[in-house]
């Protein structure tokens, strides 16, 4: 199957107003969106749209769906709806692979997920980054400019509240590498003076197997809870050190194209 697992190292380095860096080990799932049901059938630790040690819920991605609908749209259907608004020929897309954290023991948090759009030859023709924050908001970034073989790059306005320690009007520089035996992603947060924060993901591909999923329960216990804990832990340290803080409500007008907007954006 095309789906796989990636053992990754995530690294963050803040360059201003003071130098600060940290890294941690994680694993991410690389999920062919056409294989989700087969993965749930073949691997007892993994389920789709129901509770398990590892689970994938279509509702966790893109926009919130209308719960009155008899049949809820899949993540693939929602992504194709989004892509219909972008500059891409949908008929060229034959496979979509999602790099993401699963729900683990029912808890899910994804700072960023990546969709790879492939043609009939297996070549990636574009990528999409789905960035999330601790307010459960999301923002999509369509990245279709290949700046070197296999790598896609987008330099764009952020216009999204990611952290109280980065400004809404900063810029993102996405550099998305191919998902081969090794995988790499670079995301820089920049302002008019240069790079503020460097974030990287480096991963190694592993087969998607029940045995490896069993081992990952021990190797990465409560992974998604650990990720959200580390985010708040390092935020606490920066708050204690009196890093400048960006106010979310005060920058509401600058936050655009936000999916699942928090009440701070919708309240009049």
Secondary structure, 3 states (H helix, E strand, C coil): CCCEEEEEEEEEEECCCCCEEEEEEEEEEEEECCCHHHHHHHCCCEEECCCCCEEECHHHCCCCCCCCCCCCCCHHHHHHHHHCCCCCCHHHCCEEEEEECCEECCECCCCEEEEEEECCCCCEEEEEEEEECCCCCEEEEEECCEEECCEEEEEEECCCCCCCCCCCCCEEEEEECCCCCEEEEEEEEEECCEEEEEEEEEEEEEECCHHHHHHHHHHCCCHHHHHHHHHHHHHHHHHHCCCCCCCCHHHHHHCCCCECCCHHHHCC
